[in-house]
Amino acid sequence: MSGDTTDLLNRRDQALLHAVAEDRCEIVPSAQPALFVDGRLCSDGDAGRRLISAGLVAQPGLGTGRWPARLTEVGEAELARTERDSGRT
């Protein structure tokens, strides 16, 4: 993923990356995966799918039910970059 693509992340995307990093998210795998935050369906379904398709959040394997959402290496790097750029530590 290029830096140009990750520069397009909005604050909601960044907040979702933080929630995933804090183990607060689950994914229901499918052709249109659903992201749950704190046990509730994410109101912006496109945001979860966008983060998965961008390679920032790992798509779980085959199966049914909810799976813990995990950041990819690219997602971890992007989260670190956004924290550094915003002055968060």
BELTA-V832349 format. One record per residue. RES is the residue in one letter. SS is DSSP state (a for helix, b for strand, c for the rest). OMEGA is omega in whole degrees, 0 to 359 (none if undefined). Layout:
# BELTA-V832349
RES/SS/OMEGA
RES/SS/OMEGA
This chain:
# BELTA-V832349
M/c/182
S/c/176
G/a/179
D/a/181
T/a/183
T/a/176
D/c/182
L/c/180
L/c/177
N/c/183
R/a/177
R/a/178
D/a/180
Q/a/178
A/a/178
L/a/177
L/a/177
H/a/180
A/a/177
V/a/180
A/a/180
E/c/179
D/c/180
R/c/186
C/b/175
E/b/179
I/b/169
V/b/184
P/c/174
S/c/175
A/c/175
Q/c/186
P/c/178
A/b/180
L/b/176
F/b/177
V/b/182
D/c/176
G/c/181
R/b/178
L/b/179
C/c/183
S/c/177
D/c/182
G/a/180
D/a/182
A/a/179
G/a/179
R/a/179
R/a/180
L/a/177
I/a/182
S/a/177
A/c/179
G/c/181
L/c/178
V/b/183
A/c/174
Q/c/180
P/c/180
G/c/179
L/c/179
G/c/179
T/c/179
G/c/180
R/b/178
W/b/176
P/b/176
A/c/181
R/c/174
L/b/170
T/c/176
E/a/178
V/a/178
G/a/177
E/a/179
A/a/179
E/a/178
L/a/177
A/a/180
R/a/181
T/a/176
E/a/179
R/a/181
D/a/181
S/a/179
G/c/178
R/c/174
T/c/none
